[in-house]
Amino acid sequence: MESFTHGILRDVVRNSLNEVASTYVVEDIYGEKKAEFLSKVQAKIEQKMSPVGVGVQQFGFIGAPRVPTVIATAITAKAQAIQQRSGLETSWRRRRPKLRRKSRRRKAMPSRW
């Protein structure tokens, strides 16, 4: 049994993870499409294992998936850039009506020269 779970089944799971993961970007697997990703991997494993009488009742990550430090840093930097951009856009939206009012005042004021 151990040679099956630590050999054949492990290879099928790893290959299924790689096949499905190649169709996603890393942020999706860690983010909002994680459940969809895991569901597709489980379906792929069941498809490969059902002919030999093996079914999958539950499948998922035990812990957070490990990625190289370079990728983790890139994901963090991208998230920070998105947050910073969102903050700038919010700030601009708040200031925009004030800028319009000032512009209208300038147009309404007679020229001194």
N, C-alpha and C positions, 0 to 999 in steps of 0.2 A: 504493500500500500504506500509506503514512504517513497519508493522509487517512482510511483505514479504521481503523487502530489508534489514531490520535489523535483520531478523530472519532466514528464510529459505535460502535466497540467500547468506547471509553472511556465514552460515554454509557450503553451497555447495562450496563457494569460498575457505574457510579455509581448508576444507577437500581435495579439489583438489590441493591446494598449497602443503599441506603435502604429498599427494600421489606422486606427481611429484618430489618434493624436495627430497624425500627419495632415488631417483635414481641418485642424483647429489652430488658432493662434494661442500662444501660451496664456495670455490674459483671460481668454475664454475658459480654459480648463481650470484656472484658479478662481474665476469669477462667476458671473451669472449663468454660464452654460455648463457648469460642472455637473449638474444632475443629468442633463441631456447627454453629455460626454460619457458618463458612467453607464447610463442606460444603453447606449450604443455598443459600448465595450462588452457589457453583459450579454447582449443579444448576439454579438459576434462569437463569444465564448460558447454560448449555448448552441449556436449553429454548428460549431466545430466539434462539440463534445456529445451532442445528442445521438449521433449515429452509433456511438459506443456505449450508450446507456447512462451517460453522466448528465445530470441536470444541475443547474446553478440556482440556488434558492436566494442567495444574497450576495451582492458584490459592491465593493466600495473601497475608498481609501481608509486605511487604519489611522494614519496620521497625515500631516500635510505632505504633499509630494515634494521630493528634494530636487532642486535644480542647481546648476552651477552658480557660483557667486556672481559671475558676470551677468547672467540672465536675471537673477534676483535684483541686482543693482539697477539694471535697465528697467525692469518692471516698476521698481520704486521711483526711479527718476521720471518715468512717464506719468505715473499717477500724480506725483508732485507738480509736474508741469501742467497737467490738466486742472488740478485744483487751483494753481496760481492763475491760470488763464480764466477760470471761472470767476475767481475773486476780482480780477481786473474788469471782466465784463460786467459784473454786478456793480462795481464802483462806477464804471462808465455810465451805466443805465441810471444810477442815482444822480450823477452830475449833469447828465444830458439836458433835463428840463431846465436846470439853472442856467446852463450855457445858452439855451434857446431864448430864455427871458432876457438875458443880457444883450443878446444879438438884436432882439426886437427893440429894446430900449435905445440902442445905438442908432438904429434905423429911424426911430421916432424923433430923436433929438435933432434939432436944426444944426446945420454946420456953422461953425464960428467964423470960418474964413470965406 
